[in-house]
Structure formats: structure tokens, C-alpha cells
């Protein structure tokens, strides 16, 4: 309920979403987005227009287990009731799993110290109807040891110009990658990346380049060569978005 004279609260939410068919996180005219859906339904709950701040702008088709947002409201809905109220209105693709009132100074994007992403691939000849929305189907076997060796060249603080979209807005393209670890479970391979920040398409270009190593199309050492080149053309393809998931946003000291 709207109470213009009420105390302004800053609310932090943890949001999960299946990005399939959505136009990404950031609100866009005439497009279904996570930010747009949250703002629309929070406006109904709080009784006034809401501006949602997200920790990061995931691309169309990318998923999240731990996206973080915050918004300010003078509405009177109890904080612990916001997830229930929101989830009753949101589509089944989006869910709010937690809410808490935080300091007025908290900013989901600017206070973030790092993020963790996971990329999933199904590596068998036949696709899976249960994984099609969440894993890149690569029907050939991959050299996991070679991909891990290539990934190790990326760990540390580097200029990741070769591993971001050519039109990325960031002027400073130096980031610190703290972990790049492959794991295998049956036919599913997963790469977990932890960094103090990610450039546009950085995670997906890392994956696409390492898959070329796994397929024998380039050596692990060429990953280091590509990194030093600081040219997008030196790295591999951009992996499709649906295999990527934002696991968590880190607000304390960044560690692997």
C-alpha cells in the first residue's frame, strides 16, 4: 500500500530466472525483461513507480540462480512478504527467493566486488529435452584436460580485450579472474568462472575459445597468445547464451 509520508526503505532481493525467451535483464521498450517484470509488479505491490537496480545486465537467454537487485520504496508491505507477493504475480520463469532491508547506501551494482558464473554443456551425440534450455549441446567429445590447461592461462589480472565483445563499453578492460575450473558429471561439462568483474560476453567468449581447444581446433597455448593480442579476432567464437548462469554476486572480499 502506498504511503507517501512513510519511511523510505532500501530493499535487496535475490532473484532467480530462466532466461529463455526473455530479452535479458535490462528493461527495454516492448520487450519482456527481468528488470521490466520486477518493476511492473513491484509497482503494483508498493503502490508507486519502482526503479530496480541490478547487480549486472545478463544477456537475452542467460539464466541466474543468484542475481541481486535493490529498490527503494515508501510502501508499507512488510519486507518478508515481498517475495510471496511478487512470486504470485511474476511468470514462472522468474522467482524472488529472499528479501531484506539494507542500508540506504547499498547499491546492487556499485557495491559488488565480483561475480561467479557457470557454463554448462552436454557432450554426447543425442540432445536432451531436459537440458536444451540450460546447456549447450556439443555432440562431439571434448579434451577436458586441454580445456583446463587453456583456462589456466586466463587466471590472474589481465587485459581481457580479446575476450569481450568488440563494441564493449568499458574503457578499462582489465579484470582479475580468480578461478576457471572445469568439472564433469556424466555427459555434462561445467566451467565455473569467478572474477572481480566481467566484460560484455567475456564468459561466453572464454567458453567458446576453450571449446575450440577441446575440439582440437586450437592448442591450449593459443589461449595465452589470444590474451596477449588484445584483439577480439584472436579469441574463439562466442558460446550461445543458454548455457550460461549467474551463480552469485559477491559483496565481501572476492575469493575463488
C-alpha positions in Angstrom: 0.0 0.0 0.0 1.3 3.4 -0.9 2.2 5.8 2.0 3.8 8.9 0.6 4.7 10.0 4.0 6.2 6.7 5.0 9.8 5.9 5.8 11.8 5.2 2.6 13.3 1.7 2.7 16.0 0.2 0.6 15.2 -3.5 -0.2 17.6 -6.1 -1.5 16.2 -9.1 -3.4 17.8 -12.3 -4.6 16.3 -13.3 -7.9 16.4 -16.5 -10.0 15.3 -16.7 -13.6 15.2 -18.9 -16.6 16.2 -16.5 -19.3 14.7 -18.5 -22.2 12.7 -16.2 -24.4 13.4 -13.1 -22.3 15.3 -10.1 -23.7 17.8 -10.1 -20.9 17.9 -8.3 -17.6 17.8 -4.6 -18.6 14.4 -3.1 -19.3 13.7 -2.4 -23.0 10.7 -1.0 -24.8 8.1 -3.6 -25.9 10.4 -6.4 -24.6 9.9 -8.9 -21.7 12.9 -8.4 -19.4 13.7 -9.3 -15.8 14.0 -5.7 -14.8 10.9 -4.7 -16.6 8.8 -7.5 -15.0 10.2 -6.8 -11.5 9.5 -3.0 -11.8 6.0 -3.6 -13.2 4.9 -5.9 -10.4 6.7 -4.2 -7.6 4.8 -1.0 -8.6 1.5 -2.9 -8.1 2.7 -4.2 -4.7 4.2 -1.0 -3.4 1.7 1.4 -4.9 4.1 3.7 -6.7 6.6 3.5 -9.5 9.7 1.5 -8.7 13.2 1.6 -10.2 15.1 -1.7 -9.8 18.9 -1.7 -9.8 20.5 -4.9 -10.8 24.0 -6.2 -10.0 24.6 -7.0 -13.7 22.9 -6.9 -17.0 22.7 -10.5 -18.2 22.1 -11.0 -21.9 19.0 -12.5 -23.6 18.8 -16.2 -22.9 21.2 -16.1 -19.9 19.9 -17.6 -16.6 20.5 -16.7 -12.9 20.5 -18.5 -9.6 21.7 -15.5 -7.6 21.0 -12.2 -9.3 20.9 -9.4 -6.8 18.7 -6.2 -7.1 17.7 -3.4 -4.9 15.0 -0.8 -5.0 13.6 1.9 -2.7 10.1 2.2 -1.5 7.9 4.1 0.9 5.2 1.4 0.6 4.2 -0.4 3.7 4.3 -4.1 2.6 6.4 -5.9 5.2 9.8 -6.9 3.7 9.4 -10.6 4.5 6.1 -10.6 2.5 7.6 -9.1 -0.7 8.8 -12.5 -2.2 5.5 -14.1 -1.7 3.6 -11.2 -3.1 6.0 -10.8 -6.1 6.0 -14.5 -6.9 2.2 -14.6 -7.0 2.4 -12.1 -9.9 5.6 -13.0 -11.8 5.7 -15.6 -14.5 7.0 -19.0 -13.6 10.3 -18.1 -15.3 11.2 -15.6 -12.6 11.3 -16.1 -8.8 12.3 -13.9 -5.9 13.9 -16.2 -3.2 14.8 -13.7 -0.5 14.3 -10.1 0.6 15.9 -7.9 3.2 16.0 -4.3 4.2 19.5 -2.9 3.8 21.3 0.4 4.4 20.2 3.3 2.3 23.7 3.4 0.8 23.6 -0.1 -0.6 23.8 -0.3 -4.4 23.5 -3.7 -6.0 25.8 -2.8 -8.9 28.3 -0.5 -7.4 28.9 -2.4 -4.2 29.5 -5.7 -6.0 33.1 -7.0 -5.6 32.8 -9.9 -8.0 30.6 -12.5 -9.7 30.5 -16.2 -10.2 29.2 -17.7 -13.5 28.7 -21.3 -14.5 28.6 -22.5 -18.1 27.1 -25.9 -18.9 27.5 -28.2 -21.9 26.0 -31.5 -22.9 28.7 -33.6 -24.7 27.0 -36.5 -26.3 25.6 -37.3 -29.8 22.0 -37.0 -28.8 20.5 -33.9 -27.3 18.4 -33.9 -24.1 14.9 -32.3 -23.8 15.6 -31.8 -20.2 18.8 -29.8 -20.8 18.1 -28.0 -24.0 17.2 -24.7 -22.3 20.2 -24.8 -19.9 23.2 -26.4 -21.7 25.0 -26.0 -25.0 24.7 -29.3 -26.9 28.2 -30.1 -28.3 27.8 -33.6 -29.9 31.5 -34.4 -30.0 33.8 -35.4 -27.2 36.0 -32.7 -25.7 39.5 -32.8 -24.3 38.8 -31.6 -20.8 42.5 -31.6 -19.8 43.3 -29.4 -22.7 40.5 -27.0 -21.9 41.6 -26.8 -18.3 45.2 -26.1 -19.4 43.9 -23.3 -21.6 41.7 -21.9 -18.8 44.7 -21.6 -16.5 46.3 -19.1 -18.8 43.4 -16.7 -18.1 43.6 -16.8 -14.3 45.0 -13.7 -12.8 44.7 -10.0 -13.7 44.8 -9.3 -17.4 43.5 -7.1 -20.1 40.6 -9.2 -21.5 40.0 -7.2 -24.7 40.3 -10.3 -26.8 37.6 -11.9 -24.6 34.9 -9.3 -24.8 32.5 -8.0 -27.4 34.3 -5.7 -29.9 31.8 -2.9 -29.0 32.0 -3.4 -25.3 31.5 0.0 -23.5 34.2 -0.5 -20.8 37.2 1.8 -21.3 39.3 -0.3 -18.9 39.2 -3.9 -19.9 41.4 -5.2 -17.1 39.8 -7.8 -14.9 41.0 -10.3 -12.4 39.9 -13.9 -13.0 40.2 -15.8 -9.7 39.0 -19.2 -10.9 38.3 -21.1 -14.1 37.6 -24.7 -13.2 36.1 -27.4 -15.3 34.0 -30.2 -13.8 32.4 -33.3 -15.4 29.3 -35.2 -14.4 28.4 -37.9 -16.8 27.9 -36.2 -20.2 27.7 -32.7 -18.8 30.7 -30.4 -18.5 30.6 -27.3 -16.5 33.0 -24.3 -16.3 32.9 -22.2 -13.2 34.3 -18.7 -13.6 34.9 -16.3 -10.6 36.2 -12.8 -11.3 36.1 -9.3 -9.8 34.1 -8.3 -12.8 33.1 -9.5 -16.3 33.1 -7.6 -19.5 30.3 -7.9 -22.1 30.3 -11.5 -23.4 33.5 -12.3 -21.5 32.3 -15.5 -20.0 30.8 -16.8 -23.3 33.9 -15.9 -25.4 36.1 -17.7 -22.8 33.9 -20.8 -23.2 33.8 -20.6 -27.0 37.6 -20.4 -27.1 38.1 -23.3 -24.7 35.7 -25.5 -26.6 37.8 -24.9 -29.7 40.7 -26.3 -27.7 38.6 -29.2 -26.6 37.7 -30.0 -30.2 41.4 -29.9 -31.2 40.9 -26.8 -33.4 43.5 -24.8 -31.4 46.1 -25.6 -28.8 45.9 -24.6 -25.1 48.8 -22.3 -25.7 46.9 -20.2 -28.2 44.7 -19.1 -25.4 47.6 -17.2 -23.9 48.5 -15.9 -27.3 45.0 -14.6 -27.8 45.0 -12.9 -24.4 48.2 -11.1 -25.2 46.9 -10.0 -28.6 44.2 -7.8 -27.1 42.1 -8.2 -30.3 38.7 -9.9 -30.4 39.6 -11.8 -33.6 42.4 -13.6 -31.8 40.0 -15.5 -29.5 37.3 -18.0 -30.4 33.6 -17.9 -31.0 31.0 -16.6 -28.6 29.3 -19.6 -26.9 25.5 -19.5 -27.0 23.8 -17.7 -24.1 21.5 -20.5 -22.8 24.4 -22.4 -21.2 25.4 -19.5 -19.0 24.1 -18.9 -15.5 24.9 -16.2 -13.0 25.5 -18.2 -9.8 26.1 -15.4 -7.3 27.1 -11.8 -6.8 29.9 -11.3 -4.3 29.9 -8.3 -1.9 32.6 -9.1 0.5 36.3 -9.9 -0.3 36.5 -11.7 -3.6 37.9 -15.2 -3.5 37.6 -18.3 -5.6 
